[in-house]
C-alpha cells in the first residue's frame, strides 16, 4: 500500500520553542500564462521530539495527526546539518 502522507524538505528558521521547530519550505512554480518562475515560501510548525534540530539545518518533515493547534507535521530526519554564525553585531568591528 502506498504512503499517503505529504513529505516536504525545508530549512529550519527557528528552534526557540521546546520540541517545536519552524521549517521554511521554498516551492518554485511557473505561472501558467506568463511562464515566469515564482517563489512560494511557506512556514510549517513541526514536532521535534528530541530537540535535535538547530537553525540552518535542512530537514525532511512528514504530515501527521494534529499535535497542537498549529503543529501538523513532524521531523522525519535531518538531511544536512546547517552552519550558522554565532557572531553578534557588537563583536564585529571595522
N, C-alpha and C positions, 0 to 999 in steps of 0.2 A: 504494500500500500504506500502511496506517495505522501510525503510530508506536506501539510497544508499551511504550515506556519511561515510567515514572512520573515525574511532574513535581510538585514541591512549591514553595510560596512561604513563606519564613520570615525570621526576623530573626537576624543574626549575634550570638552572645553571647560568643564567644571567637575571637581571631585570634592567639594567642600562639605557636602552632606554625608551623613552616615549611611553606608550601604546603598548609596544612590550616586549615579554619575549622569551628567548631561552630555549626550552624544549628538554631534552635528553631522548630518548626512547631506552631502552635496550631490544633487542629481541634475546633470545636464540633459536638456532635451531640445529638439528642433521645433521651431514654430511651424505649424502645418502650412501656413500661407506664405510667410516671408522667409522661411528657411534659416532664420538666424538662431544660433545656439543660445539658449537662455539657461542661466544657472538658477536652480531652485534649491534653497537651503532650508532644511527642516531640523528642528531640535527635538530629540526624544529623551525622556527620562527613563533610565534603565536601572534595574536592580543589580547591584554588585555585592553578592553575599559576603565575600572575604575582604572587601575594600582593597583589592589588588590594583585597580586601575588608577592611573595618575593623569594629570593634564598633559595633553600632547600624544597620548597613546592612540593607536589605531585599533579599533575593536570591532568584533562581529557581534551584533545583537539579534536576538530572536524574539518574535512576538510570543506573548504568554498571557495567562489569565491576569486580570487586574490585581496588582499587588497593593496599590493605593489609588488615590484619586487621579494622579497623573501618570503613575508608572504602569505601563502595559507591555514593557519589554524587559528582557534580562540579558546580561552579558554572557555570551557563549564562550568567547575566547579572546585573548589579546593577540592580535595579528602582529603588530610591531610596537615595541616599547619606544615611546617618544623621548626626545631630548628637549628639555625646557630650561632656559637660563634662569638661574636663581639670583641674578644681579638686580638690586634695587636701583631706582633712578638716582638716589643720593650717592651711591657708590661710584657712579660714573663721573669722572672729572675731565675737563677739557685741557 
